[in-house]
């Protein structure tokens, strides 16, 4: 009788073990989609994919850093001031346009419109200053470019007088 109990217990343990093994088998097959891959192959593929993602992330970091450095030199700041330099003419047809980068480097272009002629002047700008004398309107165009959050800061003399 003792051996029958031991045999019965052995059969019971074997059935429980088989059931647990079946659960593990189902989980294993579900995890690997019956692709015929071993756990080792799946782990190697996952590690390779992770290493590739890390390399791509590092490459993107380098490219972003390079783009940030280049952005400092892009001329993306503009300021436009329209004005009337001569009291005997009609409208604000003259202007000063500054085109600068984030460092305040670029140029200011001024057009003076008169009845008989139009004159255009271009002056280089480095760190918000020029080696040539800047008019009030040119300085204002530079300030507008660097302080405006809009794509193109503009102002006329009449607007300036109202803002004072």
C-alpha positions as CSV (number, residue, x, y, z in Angstrom):
1,X,0.0,0.0,0.0
2,X,2.9,2.3,0.8
3,X,4.2,1.9,-2.7
4,X,0.8,2.6,-4.2
5,X,0.6,5.9,-2.4
6,X,4.1,6.8,-3.5
7,X,3.2,5.9,-7.1
8,X,0.1,7.9,-6.9
9,X,2.0,10.9,-5.6
10,X,4.6,10.5,-8.3
11,X,1.8,10.4,-11.0
12,X,0.2,13.5,-9.4
13,X,3.6,15.4,-9.4
14,X,4.2,14.3,-13.0
15,X,0.7,15.7,-14.0
16,X,1.3,19.0,-12.3
17,X,4.7,19.3,-13.9
18,X,3.3,18.5,-17.3
19,X,0.6,21.1,-16.9
20,X,3.2,23.8,-15.9
21,X,5.4,22.8,-18.8
22,X,2.5,23.1,-21.1
23,X,1.9,26.7,-19.8
24,X,5.5,27.6,-20.4
25,X,5.4,26.1,-23.9
26,X,2.3,28.2,-24.8
27,X,4.1,31.3,-23.5
28,X,7.2,30.4,-25.4
29,X,5.3,29.9,-28.6
30,X,3.3,33.1,-28.1
31,X,6.5,35.1,-27.5
32,X,8.3,33.9,-30.5
33,X,5.4,33.6,-32.9
34,X,6.4,30.1,-34.0
35,X,9.2,31.6,-35.9
36,X,11.5,28.8,-35.1
37,X,13.9,31.0,-33.2
38,X,15.5,30.0,-30.0
39,X,15.6,32.3,-27.0
40,X,19.2,33.0,-27.6
41,X,18.5,34.1,-31.2
42,X,15.7,36.4,-30.1
43,X,17.9,38.0,-27.4
44,X,20.8,38.5,-29.9
45,X,18.4,40.1,-32.3
46,X,17.0,42.4,-29.6
47,X,20.5,43.3,-28.5
48,X,21.5,44.1,-32.1
49,X,18.4,46.3,-32.5
50,X,19.1,48.1,-29.3
51,X,22.8,48.8,-30.3
52,X,21.6,50.1,-33.6
53,X,19.1,52.4,-32.0
54,X,21.9,53.7,-29.7
55,X,24.2,54.4,-32.7
56,X,21.4,56.1,-34.5
57,X,20.6,58.3,-31.4
58,X,24.3,59.2,-31.2
59,X,24.4,60.1,-34.9
60,X,21.2,62.3,-34.5
61,X,22.8,64.0,-31.5
62,X,25.9,64.9,-33.6
63,X,23.7,66.2,-36.5
64,X,21.6,68.2,-34.2
65,X,24.6,69.8,-32.6
66,X,26.0,70.7,-36.1
67,X,22.7,72.2,-37.1
68,X,22.5,74.3,-33.9
69,X,26.0,75.6,-34.6
70,X,25.1,76.5,-38.2
71,X,21.9,78.2,-37.1
72,X,24.0,80.8,-35.3
73,X,25.1,82.1,-38.7
74,X,21.8,82.0,-40.6
75,X,20.4,85.3,-41.6
76,X,17.0,84.9,-40.1
77,X,16.4,88.2,-38.3
78,X,15.0,91.1,-40.3
79,X,13.9,94.5,-39.4
80,X,12.3,97.1,-41.7
81,X,11.8,100.8,-41.0
82,X,10.0,102.9,-43.5
83,X,10.5,106.7,-43.4
84,X,10.4,110.0,-45.3
85,X,13.8,111.6,-45.4
86,X,12.7,114.8,-47.1
87,X,9.8,116.9,-45.9
88,X,8.8,118.0,-49.4
89,X,7.9,114.5,-50.6
90,X,4.7,112.6,-50.0
91,X,5.0,109.2,-48.4
92,X,7.3,106.9,-46.4
93,X,8.9,105.5,-49.6
94,X,12.4,105.3,-48.1
95,X,13.4,102.4,-45.9
96,X,16.2,100.7,-43.9
97,X,16.2,96.9,-43.9
98,X,18.5,94.9,-41.6
99,X,19.2,91.2,-42.3
100,X,21.0,89.7,-39.3
101,X,21.8,86.4,-37.6
102,X,21.5,85.6,-33.9
103,X,24.9,87.1,-33.2
104,X,23.9,90.5,-34.7
105,X,26.1,90.0,-37.8
106,X,24.8,90.8,-41.3
107,X,23.9,93.9,-43.2
108,X,21.6,96.9,-43.3
109,X,20.3,98.1,-46.6
110,X,18.9,101.7,-46.9
111,X,17.0,103.1,-49.8
112,X,16.5,106.9,-50.0
113,X,13.7,107.8,-52.3
114,X,13.6,111.4,-53.7
115,X,11.7,113.0,-56.6
116,X,14.7,113.0,-58.9
117,X,16.6,109.9,-57.8
118,X,16.8,106.9,-55.5
119,X,20.0,106.1,-53.6
120,X,20.7,102.7,-52.1
121,X,23.3,102.1,-49.4
122,X,24.5,98.7,-48.0
123,X,26.5,98.6,-44.7
124,X,28.0,95.6,-43.1
125,X,27.0,94.9,-39.5
126,X,29.1,93.0,-36.9
127,X,27.7,92.5,-33.4
128,X,25.0,95.1,-34.0
129,X,27.6,97.7,-35.1
130,X,29.0,98.9,-38.4
131,X,32.3,100.5,-39.3
132,X,30.2,103.1,-41.2
133,X,28.0,105.6,-39.5
134,X,24.5,104.3,-39.0
135,X,21.5,106.6,-39.2
136,X,18.7,106.5,-36.6
137,X,16.5,104.5,-38.9
138,X,19.3,101.9,-39.6
139,X,19.9,101.5,-35.9
140,X,16.2,101.1,-35.3
141,X,16.0,98.4,-38.1
142,X,18.8,96.5,-36.4
143,X,17.0,96.8,-33.0
144,X,13.8,95.6,-34.6
145,X,15.5,92.6,-36.2
146,X,17.1,91.4,-33.0
147,X,14.2,92.2,-30.6
148,X,11.2,91.2,-32.8
149,X,9.6,87.8,-32.4
150,X,7.9,88.2,-35.7
151,X,9.5,87.0,-39.0
152,X,9.9,90.6,-40.1
153,X,9.8,93.4,-37.7
154,X,8.5,96.6,-39.3
155,X,7.8,100.1,-38.2
156,X,7.2,103.5,-39.8
157,X,8.3,106.9,-38.5
158,X,4.7,107.7,-37.6
159,X,4.4,104.6,-35.5
160,X,7.7,105.5,-33.7
161,X,6.4,109.0,-32.9
162,X,3.1,107.5,-31.5
163,X,5.0,105.0,-29.4
164,X,7.2,107.7,-27.7
